[in-house]
Amino acid sequence: MSRPKVHIIVLGGTITMAPQSTAGIAPSISGAELVAAVPALAEVAAISVATPFLVPGASLSFAQMRQVDELVDQALDGGAHGVVVVQGTDTIDETGFLLDLTYRRKSPVVVTGAMRGANAAGADGNANLLAAVTVAASPAARDLGVLVVLNDEIHAARFVAKQHKALPSSFASPGFGPLGHVIEGRARIALRLARIDTGLGRPAPQARPVALVSVGLGDDDRMIRAVSELGYKGLVIEAMGAGHLPGGLVAASEQVARAMPVILASRVPGGPIFASTYGFPGSEIDLIGRGLIGAGLLSAHKARLLLSLLVGAGRDTGEVASAFASFQ
């Protein structure tokens, strides 16, 4: 039997980093070099690779991710069975979700990276790349949308989050866990997640600027009030608990919600934003009644991505609310 074709798109990140002449590590290893360092890839799939750019994960842009969308579609149109995107772990949970929002095909798209540089003792990049290609080549991974694979765990892009700054096991899906694992060279999918269609298709809409304000103990409303004056087209508030704000922030939040969509998210990683439990000023019942939209199960930074595309697609506040309702 012929091997499945897997196309690898390398964007940079720690997995491509090696020591530089000054200090620290920086992106310098091409996709071809990454592939050459893992001979076992040839036993899993027929590999092709491209390196459109080499940047740290924190420096990736909306424009670059639109380019990745195009490269993924081109690879699949050219006969690839699956695609692997290799990048920095700082933003894997964001880029994976961003890709997933507009991806409708059944072929696996897998995002991976590394927590340790290529020359570090115990570097995890080679193992993560092999696991990601194994998943991208597997029929079991079809029709699951975009996946994130590190540390031999297979996560849904919708739920995965970086939980530690250093450990190879830093990625998890709070409240859910992985969909499966790579064991003995095989992708073993234990759970299948229903896909969500927000109506955002290819090409992805141009993202519009959306502010993200995180709220803490004793906070005041100056940051929230400033959003309208700074040219933002939407706001995500990272609130407390099940979707709660200090009472002194309520009026400002309602005022902004009259001018643009305002999403109510939480700094707590597990569970959804509540809708009907707490009734005090600044509670979720109070805030939703004032026009804020619950983020459901989405983290604040993923809610920001979804809102940026929805606003870019010209969706009004009611349509934004309907889209976020899919993630409850």
Secondary structure by P-SEA (a helix, b strand, c coil): cccbbbbbbbccccccccccccccccccccaaaaaaaccccccccbbbbbcccccccccccaaaaaaaaaaaaaaaaacccbbbbbbbcccaaaaaaaaaaccccccbbbbbcccccccccccaaaaaaaaaaaaaaccccccccbbbbcccbbbbccccccccccccccccccccccccccccccccccbbbbbbbcccccccccccbbbbbbbccccccccccccccccccbbbbbccccccccccaaaaaaaaaaccbbbbbccccccccccccccccccaaaaaaacccccccccaaaaaaaaaaaaaacccaaaaaaaaaaac
